[in-house]
Amino acid sequence: MNILLFSMPDSFEHMPPIAIRMPNGALTSLAGNVDPHHRVAAADLLLVQDRVRETVERLVAEHEPDAVGLSVMTFQRKTAKGIIDLVRTRRPRAHIVVGGYDPSLAPEAYTEDPDGAGVDFIVRGEGEITFRELLRALEAQRGYDHIAGLSYRSADGFRHNPARGVSALEDGKIRLPRRDVRVLGGYTLLGRQVDVIETSRGCTFDCSFCSIIEMRGRNFPHLLLRAGPGGHPRRAGPWRPVALYRG
């Protein structure tokens, strides 16, 4: 299948793109966790804020996606629905999948709102395994009721499967991301080339402005790293994303 993944072009007020253009790690993680025969392209639309429509139209025409995935935060909801409408006009038969904080925590915005009629599937919570299983079900043309963490459109409305638990990072079920699927470039932080590496997930704090506890619960799993001549495992440091710079 041809898979096209988008992150939204909207940026935080305190992260102006003229200074900060960080990659969306979810897209490359999803790409790394689908079965390898799929052809995946990922586009961070933050990199093309002044030409979103033409970029989406071009990528849809070039990649002819069978499934289009969108990573959405709450303040990006209106933009996401506009992009869904655009994709529908250019690729009507493509399956539309949304995920991220907003669809996970407010699925009714996509299932009950008439403007959300273009969405076929909602991936709730961590998306790697759920999205992988969804693509397998689409290829096999079988049902979706066995896929934890998935909401899907049926003849009598949306159905919501049971939630998927948080995945352990050490058991190998979640594989490494694929950055080679990116079709846009120009990630920078204060003028320097930048990328991110995820070393852990979750949080043990409960900040009032953050929804991570609602999304994942209060937990903080780490990736195991190998270090030293004896190859003894050690825990990764306490940071979730690590930024890498190039001069």
ZADO-1210 file (C-alpha; in nm, 4 decimals, padded with zeros to 6 digits):
<atoms>
<atom x="00.0000" y="00.0000" z="00.0000" code="MET" pos="1"/>
<atom x="00.1020" y="00.3616" z="-00.0519" code="ASN" pos="2"/>
<atom x="00.0968" y="00.5487" z="00.2793" code="ILE" pos="3"/>
<atom x="00.1179" y="00.9282" z="00.3118" code="LEU" pos="4"/>
<atom x="00.1641" y="01.0787" z="00.6591" code="LEU" pos="5"/>
<atom x="00.1164" y="01.4455" z="00.7493" code="PHE" pos="6"/>
<atom x="00.1831" y="01.6554" z="01.0561" code="SER" pos="7"/>
<atom x="00.0010" y="01.9864" z="01.0744" code="MET" pos="8"/>
<atom x="00.1553" y="02.3220" z="00.9772" code="PRO" pos="9"/>
<atom x="00.0288" y="02.5087" z="01.2854" code="ASP" pos="10"/>
<atom x="00.3028" y="02.5952" z="01.5349" code="SER" pos="11"/>
<atom x="00.2953" y="02.6863" z="01.9034" code="PHE" pos="12"/>
<atom x="00.2965" y="03.0575" z="01.9817" code="GLU" pos="13"/>
<atom x="00.6184" y="03.0155" z="02.1809" code="HIS" pos="14"/>
<atom x="00.7863" y="02.8178" z="01.8999" code="MET" pos="15"/>
<atom x="00.7887" y="03.0517" z="01.5968" code="PRO" pos="16"/>
<atom x="00.9019" y="02.8581" z="01.2880" code="PRO" pos="17"/>
<atom x="01.1491" y="03.1301" z="01.1963" code="ILE" pos="18"/>
<atom x="01.3510" y="03.0081" z="01.4976" code="ALA" pos="19"/>
<atom x="01.2295" y="02.6530" z="01.5647" code="ILE" pos="20"/>
<atom x="01.1350" y="02.3975" z="01.2996" code="ARG" pos="21"/>
<atom x="01.1455" y="02.0647" z="01.4820" code="MET" pos="22"/>
<atom x="01.0431" y="01.7323" z="01.3245" code="PRO" pos="23"/>
<atom x="00.7337" y="01.5406" z="01.4295" code="ASN" pos="24"/>
<atom x="00.8746" y="01.2173" z="01.5690" code="GLY" pos="25"/>
<atom x="00.5440" y="01.0335" z="01.5425" code="ALA" pos="26"/>
<atom x="00.5511" y="01.0232" z="01.1623" code="LEU" pos="27"/>
<atom x="00.8879" y="00.8535" z="01.1324" code="THR" pos="28"/>
<atom x="00.8045" y="00.6175" z="01.4192" code="SER" pos="29"/>
<atom x="00.4847" y="00.5122" z="01.2433" code="LEU" pos="30"/>
<atom x="00.6805" y="00.4616" z="00.9221" code="ALA" pos="31"/>
<atom x="00.9332" y="00.2416" z="01.1007" code="GLY" pos="32"/>
<atom x="00.6645" y="00.0216" z="01.2487" code="ASN" pos="33"/>
<atom x="00.4532" y="-00.0675" z="00.9472" code="VAL" pos="34"/>
<atom x="00.5335" y="-00.3822" z="00.7501" code="ASP" pos="35"/>
<atom x="00.8323" y="-00.3186" z="00.5231" code="PRO" pos="36"/>
<atom x="00.6564" y="-00.3776" z="00.1906" code="HIS" pos="37"/>
<atom x="00.4500" y="-00.0595" z="00.2317" code="HIS" pos="38"/>
<atom x="00.5666" y="00.2533" z="00.0486" code="ARG" pos="39"/>
<atom x="00.5614" y="00.5354" z="00.3039" code="VAL" pos="40"/>
<atom x="00.6120" y="00.9106" z="00.2658" code="ALA" pos="41"/>
<atom x="00.6054" y="01.1546" z="00.5594" code="ALA" pos="42"/>
<atom x="00.5650" y="01.5319" z="00.5404" code="ALA" pos="43"/>
<atom x="00.5983" y="01.7815" z="00.8247" code="ASP" pos="44"/>
<atom x="00.3819" y="02.0636" z="00.6901" code="LEU" pos="45"/>
<atom x="00.5400" y="02.3022" z="00.9416" code="LEU" pos="46"/>
<atom x="00.8204" y="02.3281" z="00.6867" code="LEU" pos="47"/>
<atom x="00.5860" y="02.4702" z="00.4206" code="VAL" pos="48"/>
<atom x="00.3530" y="02.6981" z="00.6150" code="GLN" pos="49"/>
<atom x="00.3320" y="02.9409" z="00.3219" code="ASP" pos="50"/>
<atom x="00.2394" y="02.6750" z="00.0655" code="ARG" pos="51"/>
<atom x="00.0411" y="02.4057" z="00.2437" code="VAL" pos="52"/>
<atom x="-00.2314" y="02.3547" z="-00.0154" code="ARG" pos="53"/>
<atom x="-00.0006" y="02.3155" z="-00.3140" code="GLU" pos="54"/>
<atom x="00.2295" y="02.0852" z="-00.1153" code="THR" pos="55"/>
<atom x="-00.0551" y="01.8555" z="-00.0104" code="VAL" pos="56"/>
<atom x="-00.1927" y="01.8484" z="-00.3638" code="GLU" pos="57"/>
<atom x="00.1505" y="01.7693" z="-00.5068" code="ARG" pos="58"/>
<atom x="00.2268" y="01.4912" z="-00.2611" code="LEU" pos="59"/>
<atom x="-00.1131" y="01.3295" z="-00.3062" code="VAL" pos="60"/>
<atom x="-00.0647" y="01.3360" z="-00.6840" code="ALA" pos="61"/>
<atom x="00.2908" y="01.1996" z="-00.6631" code="GLU" pos="62"/>
<atom x="00.2345" y="00.9216" z="-00.4098" code="HIS" pos="63"/>
<atom x="-00.1267" y="00.8221" z="-00.4897" code="GLU" pos="64"/>
<atom x="-00.1867" y="00.7130" z="-00.1285" code="PRO" pos="65"/>
<atom x="-00.4171" y="00.4284" z="-00.0327" code="ASP" pos="66"/>
<atom x="-00.4138" y="00.5587" z="00.3239" code="ALA" pos="67"/>
<atom x="-00.3455" y="00.9087" z="00.4552" code="VAL" pos="68"/>
<atom x="-00.2549" y="00.9604" z="00.8207" code="GLY" pos="69"/>
<atom x="-00.2656" y="01.2909" z="01.0089" code="LEU" pos="70"/>
<atom x="-00.1046" y="01.3653" z="01.3454" code="SER" pos="71"/>
<atom x="-00.3190" y="01.6309" z="01.5167" code="VAL" pos="72"/>
<atom x="-00.3035" y="01.8381" z="01.8345" code="MET" pos="73"/>
<atom x="-00.6059" y="02.0264" z="01.9652" code="THR" pos="74"/>
<atom x="-00.5123" y="02.3701" z="01.8325" code="PHE" pos="75"/>
<atom x="-00.4558" y="02.2098" z="01.4906" code="GLN" pos="76"/>
<atom x="-00.8033" y="02.0556" z="01.4586" code="ARG" pos="77"/>
<atom x="-00.9489" y="02.3112" z="01.2181" code="LYS" pos="78"/>
<atom x="-00.6450" y="02.2870" z="00.9921" code="THR" pos="79"/>
<atom x="-00.6589" y="01.9078" z="00.9979" code="ALA" pos="80"/>
<atom x="-01.0208" y="01.9063" z="00.8853" code="LYS" pos="81"/>
<atom x="-00.9342" y="02.1408" z="00.5994" code="GLY" pos="82"/>
<atom x="-00.6535" y="01.9104" z="00.4874" code="ILE" pos="83"/>
<atom x="-00.8841" y="01.6090" z="00.5108" code="ILE" pos="84"/>
<atom x="-01.1354" y="01.7864" z="00.2850" code="ASP" pos="85"/>
<atom x="-00.8574" y="01.8668" z="00.0386" code="LEU" pos="86"/>
<atom x="-00.7313" y="01.5086" z="00.0327" code="VAL" pos="87"/>
<atom x="-01.0866" y="01.3855" z="-00.0220" code="ARG" pos="88"/>
<atom x="-01.1237" y="01.6020" z="-00.3313" code="THR" pos="89"/>
<atom x="-00.7929" y="01.4796" z="-00.4756" code="ARG" pos="90"/>
<atom x="-00.7991" y="01.1149" z="-00.3618" code="ARG" pos="91"/>
<atom x="-01.1591" y="01.0213" z="-00.2746" code="PRO" pos="92"/>
<atom x="-01.0951" y="00.6504" z="-00.2182" code="ARG" pos="93"/>
<atom x="-00.8039" y="00.6940" z="00.0220" code="ALA" pos="94"/>
<atom x="-00.8582" y="00.5798" z="00.3811" code="HIS" pos="95"/>
<atom x="-00.8269" y="00.8761" z="00.6199" code="ILE" pos="96"/>
<atom x="-00.6684" y="00.7997" z="00.9575" code="VAL" pos="97"/>
<atom x="-00.6208" y="01.0547" z="01.2360" code="VAL" pos="98"/>
<atom x="-00.4195" y="01.0179" z="01.5541" code="GLY" pos="99"/>
<atom x="-00.2342" y="01.2168" z="01.8168" code="GLY" pos="100"/>
<atom x="-00.3514" y="01.4023" z="02.1257" code="TYR" pos="101"/>
<atom x="-00.6669" y="01.5595" z="01.9861" code="ASP" pos="102"/>
<atom x="-00.8289" y="01.2560" z="01.8209" code="PRO" pos="103"/>
<atom x="-00.7215" y="01.0354" z="02.1128" code="SER" pos="104"/>
<atom x="-00.8679" y="01.2545" z="02.3870" code="LEU" pos="105"/>
<atom x="-01.1580" y="01.4120" z="02.1959" code="ALA" pos="106"/>
<atom x="-01.2682" y="01.1510" z="01.9391" code="PRO" pos="107"/>
<atom x="-01.6191" y="01.2941" z="01.9390" code="GLU" pos="108"/>
<atom x="-01.4832" y="01.5973" z="01.7538" code="ALA" pos="109"/>
<atom x="-01.4241" y="01.3633" z="01.4598" code="TYR" pos="110"/>
<atom x="-01.7175" y="01.1250" z="01.5007" code="THR" pos="111"/>
<atom x="-02.0072" y="01.3536" z="01.5985" code="GLU" pos="112"/>
<atom x="-01.9156" y="01.6759" z="01.4206" code="ASP" pos="113"/>
<atom x="-02.0634" y="01.6819" z="01.0676" code="PRO" pos="114"/>
<atom x="-01.7406" y="01.8467" z="00.9522" code="ASP" pos="115"/>
<atom x="-01.5548" y="01.5315" z="01.0548" code="GLY" pos="116"/>
<atom x="-01.7347" y="01.3121" z="00.8031" code="ALA" pos="117"/>
<atom x="-01.4140" y="01.2555" z="00.6080" code="GLY" pos="118"/>
<atom x="-01.2433" y="01.0499" z="00.8811" code="VAL" pos="119"/>
<atom x="-01.2515" y="00.6701" z="00.8480" code="ASP" pos="120"/>
<atom x="-01.0328" y="00.5659" z="01.1430" code="PHE" pos="121"/>
<atom x="-00.9073" y="00.7122" z="01.4705" code="ILE" pos="122"/>
<atom x="-00.5909" y="00.5711" z="01.6239" code="VAL" pos="123"/>
<atom x="-00.6142" y="00.6412" z="01.9970" code="ARG" pos="124"/>
<atom x="-00.3065" y="00.6549" z="02.2189" code="GLY" pos="125"/>
<atom x="00.0255" y="00.5132" z="02.1020" code="GLU" pos="126"/>
<atom x="-00.0135" y="00.4529" z="01.7328" code="GLY" pos="127"/>
<atom x="00.2662" y="00.2290" z="01.6076" code="GLU" pos="128"/>
<atom x="00.1155" y="-00.1139" z="01.6695" code="ILE" pos="129"/>
<atom x="-00.2445" y="-00.0030" z="01.6126" code="THR" pos="130"/>
<atom x="-00.1570" y="00.1534" z="01.2765" code="PHE" pos="131"/>
<atom x="00.0416" y="-00.1559" z="01.1738" code="ARG" pos="132"/>
<atom x="-00.2535" y="-00.3819" z="01.2522" code="GLU" pos="133"/>
<atom x="-00.4946" y="-00.1478" z="01.0746" code="LEU" pos="134"/>
<atom x="-00.2928" y="-00.1644" z="00.7517" code="LEU" pos="135"/>
<atom x="-00.2847" y="-00.5431" z="00.7742" code="ARG" pos="136"/>
<atom x="-00.6637" y="-00.5491" z="00.8151" code="ALA" pos="137"/>
<atom x="-00.7112" y="-00.3156" z="00.5176" code="LEU" pos="138"/>
<atom x="-00.4912" y="-00.5340" z="00.3002" code="GLU" pos="139"/>
<atom x="-00.6677" y="-00.8520" z="00.4070" code="ALA" pos="140"/>
<atom x="-01.0091" y="-00.6832" z="00.3744" code="GLN" pos="141"/>
<atom x="-01.1162" y="-00.8167" z="00.7108" code="ARG" pos="142"/>
<atom x="-01.2876" y="-00.6503" z="01.0043" code="GLY" pos="143"/>
<atom x="-01.1399" y="-00.4089" z="01.2555" code="TYR" pos="144"/>
<atom x="-01.3056" y="-00.5123" z="01.5806" code="ASP" pos="145"/>
<atom x="-00.9942" y="-00.7013" z="01.6954" code="HIS" pos="146"/>
<atom x="-00.7627" y="-00.3967" z="01.6832" code="ILE" pos="147"/>
<atom x="-00.7110" y="-00.2418" z="02.0269" code="ALA" pos="148"/>
<atom x="-00.6906" y="00.1378" z="02.0344" code="GLY" pos="149"/>
<atom x="-00.8871" y="00.1823" z="01.7113" code="LEU" pos="150"/>
<atom x="-01.2135" y="00.3649" z="01.6409" code="SER" pos="151"/>
<atom x="-01.3639" y="00.3050" z="01.2981" code="TYR" pos="152"/>
<atom x="-01.6574" y="00.4063" z="01.0863" code="ARG" pos="153"/>
<atom x="-01.9257" y="00.1422" z="01.0308" code="SER" pos="154"/>
<atom x="-02.2692" y="00.1382" z="00.8711" code="ALA" pos="155"/>
<atom x="-02.4309" y="00.2392" z="01.2021" code="ASP" pos="156"/>
<atom x="-02.1749" y="00.4993" z="01.3096" code="GLY" pos="157"/>
<atom x="-01.8348" y="00.4913" z="01.4747" code="PHE" pos="158"/>
<atom x="-01.7326" y="00.1961" z="01.6874" code="ARG" pos="159"/>
<atom x="-01.4686" y="00.2288" z="01.9570" code="HIS" pos="160"/>
<atom x="-01.2558" y="-00.0746" z="02.0364" code="ASN" pos="161"/>
<atom x="-01.1020" y="-00.1163" z="02.3831" code="PRO" pos="162"/>
<atom x="-00.7981" y="00.0978" z="02.4549" code="ALA" pos="163"/>
<atom x="-00.4496" y="-00.0328" z="02.3872" code="ARG" pos="164"/>
<atom x="-00.2141" y="-00.0415" z="02.6823" code="GLY" pos="165"/>
<atom x="00.1148" y="00.1453" z="02.6848" code="VAL" pos="166"/>
<atom x="00.3819" y="-00.0553" z="02.5052" code="SER" pos="167"/>
<atom x="00.7053" y="-00.1533" z="02.6776" code="ALA" pos="168"/>
<atom x="00.9972" y="-00.0107" z="02.4850" code="LEU" pos="169"/>
<atom x="01.2355" y="-00.2936" z="02.5771" code="GLU" pos="170"/>
<atom x="01.0405" y="-00.5856" z="02.4290" code="ASP" pos="171"/>
<atom x="01.1096" y="-00.4983" z="02.0655" code="GLY" pos="172"/>
<atom x="00.7478" y="-00.4593" z="01.9579" code="LYS" pos="173"/>
<atom x="00.8107" y="-00.0941" z="01.8732" code="ILE" pos="174"/>
<atom x="01.0866" y="-00.0681" z="01.6169" code="ARG" pos="175"/>
<atom x="01.3192" y="00.2186" z="01.5339" code="LEU" pos="176"/>
<atom x="01.1891" y="00.5121" z="01.3271" code="PRO" pos="177"/>
<atom x="01.2542" y="00.5601" z="00.9561" code="ARG" pos="178"/>
<atom x="01.3758" y="00.9098" z="00.8773" code="ARG" pos="179"/>
<atom x="01.4430" y="00.8225" z="00.5136" code="ASP" pos="180"/>
<atom x="01.0700" y="00.8496" z="00.4353" code="VAL" pos="181"/>
<atom x="01.0689" y="01.2274" z="00.4853" code="ARG" pos="182"/>
<atom x="00.9846" y="01.4133" z="00.1655" code="VAL" pos="183"/>
<atom x="01.0407" y="01.7660" z="00.3021" code="LEU" pos="184"/>
<atom x="01.3518" y="01.9133" z="00.4626" code="GLY" pos="185"/>
<atom x="01.4730" y="02.2164" z="00.6533" code="GLY" pos="186"/>
<atom x="01.4561" y="02.1300" z="01.0255" code="TYR" pos="187"/>
<atom x="01.6388" y="02.3985" z="01.2202" code="THR" pos="188"/>
<atom x="01.6803" y="02.5360" z="01.5708" code="LEU" pos="189"/>
<atom x="01.8141" y="02.8909" z="01.5849" code="LEU" pos="190"/>
<atom x="01.9613" y="02.8506" z="01.2398" code="GLY" pos="191"/>
<atom x="02.1309" y="02.5158" z="01.3009" code="ARG" pos="192"/>
<atom x="02.0274" y="02.1856" z="01.1456" code="GLN" pos="193"/>
<atom x="01.8463" y="01.9705" z="01.4016" code="VAL" pos="194"/>
<atom x="01.6820" y="01.6330" z="01.4510" code="ASP" pos="195"/>
<atom x="01.5409" y="01.4467" z="01.7505" code="VAL" pos="196"/>
<atom x="01.5917" y="01.1020" z="01.9026" code="ILE" pos="197"/>
<atom x="01.3339" y="00.9547" z="02.1397" code="GLU" pos="198"/>
<atom x="01.4914" y="00.7789" z="02.4388" code="THR" pos="199"/>
<atom x="01.1849" y="00.7403" z="02.6618" code="SER" pos="200"/>
<atom x="00.8128" y="00.8070" z="02.6815" code="ARG" pos="201"/>
<atom x="00.5663" y="00.9265" z="02.9387" code="GLY" pos="202"/>
<atom x="00.5952" y="01.1459" z="03.2465" code="CYS" pos="203"/>
<atom x="00.5491" y="01.1234" z="03.6219" code="THR" pos="204"/>
<atom x="00.4433" y="01.4871" z="03.6689" code="PHE" pos="205"/>
<atom x="00.0911" y="01.6305" z="03.6416" code="ASP" pos="206"/>
<atom x="00.1246" y="01.9775" z="03.4874" code="CYS" pos="207"/>
<atom x="-00.2104" y="02.1514" z="03.4463" code="SER" pos="208"/>
<atom x="-00.1357" y="02.2614" z="03.0895" code="PHE" pos="209"/>
<atom x="-00.0336" y="01.9153" z="02.9637" code="CYS" pos="210"/>
<atom x="-00.2491" y="01.6179" z="02.8607" code="SER" pos="211"/>
<atom x="00.0172" y="01.3474" z="02.8616" code="ILE" pos="212"/>
<atom x="-00.1210" y="01.1843" z="03.1780" code="ILE" pos="213"/>
<atom x="-00.4646" y="01.1570" z="03.0158" code="GLU" pos="214"/>
<atom x="-00.3020" y="01.0115" z="02.7059" code="MET" pos="215"/>
<atom x="-00.0687" y="00.7573" z="02.8670" code="ARG" pos="216"/>
<atom x="-00.1226" y="00.7472" z="03.2409" code="GLY" pos="217"/>
<atom x="00.1521" y="00.8251" z="03.4909" code="ARG" pos="218"/>
<atom x="00.4495" y="00.6235" z="03.3698" code="ASN" pos="219"/>
<atom x="00.7984" y="00.6756" z="03.2325" code="PHE" pos="220"/>
<atom x="00.9396" y="00.3743" z="03.0441" code="PRO" pos="221"/>
<atom x="01.2958" y="00.4066" z="02.9167" code="HIS" pos="222"/>
<atom x="01.4826" y="00.2557" z="02.6270" code="LEU" pos="223"/>
<atom x="01.7713" y="00.0322" z="02.7238" code="LEU" pos="224"/>
<atom x="02.1067" y="00.1439" z="02.5853" code="LEU" pos="225"/>
<atom x="02.4230" y="-00.0654" z="02.5571" code="ARG" pos="226"/>
<atom x="02.7365" y="00.0977" z="02.6922" code="ALA" pos="227"/>
<atom x="03.0842" y="-00.0021" z="02.8023" code="GLY" pos="228"/>
<atom x="03.3182" y="-00.2804" z="02.6946" code="PRO" pos="229"/>
<atom x="03.1139" y="-00.5420" z="02.8782" code="GLY" pos="230"/>
<atom x="02.7969" y="-00.4489" z="02.6960" code="GLY" pos="231"/>
<atom x="02.6093" y="-00.4043" z="03.0219" code="HIS" pos="232"/>
<atom x="02.2705" y="-00.2361" z="02.9775" code="PRO" pos="233"/>
<atom x="02.2014" y="00.0992" z="03.1318" code="ARG" pos="234"/>
<atom x="01.8911" y="00.3129" z="03.1357" code="ARG" pos="235"/>
<atom x="01.8650" y="00.6114" z="02.9060" code="ALA" pos="236"/>
<atom x="01.8690" y="00.9522" z="03.0686" code="GLY" pos="237"/>
<atom x="01.5588" y="01.1292" z="03.1964" code="PRO" pos="238"/>
<atom x="01.4877" y="01.3271" z="02.8809" code="TRP" pos="239"/>
<atom x="01.2200" y="01.2109" z="02.6379" code="ARG" pos="240"/>
<atom x="01.3362" y="01.3866" z="02.3186" code="PRO" pos="241"/>
<atom x="01.7045" y="01.4491" z="02.2578" code="VAL" pos="242"/>
<atom x="01.7919" y="01.7153" z="02.0023" code="ALA" pos="243"/>
<atom x="02.0900" y="01.6616" z="01.7745" code="LEU" pos="244"/>
<atom x="02.2541" y="01.9636" z="01.6154" code="TYR" pos="245"/>
<atom x="02.4772" y="02.0086" z="01.3160" code="ARG" pos="246"/>
<atom x="02.6931" y="02.3147" z="01.2842" code="GLY" pos="247"/>
</atoms>
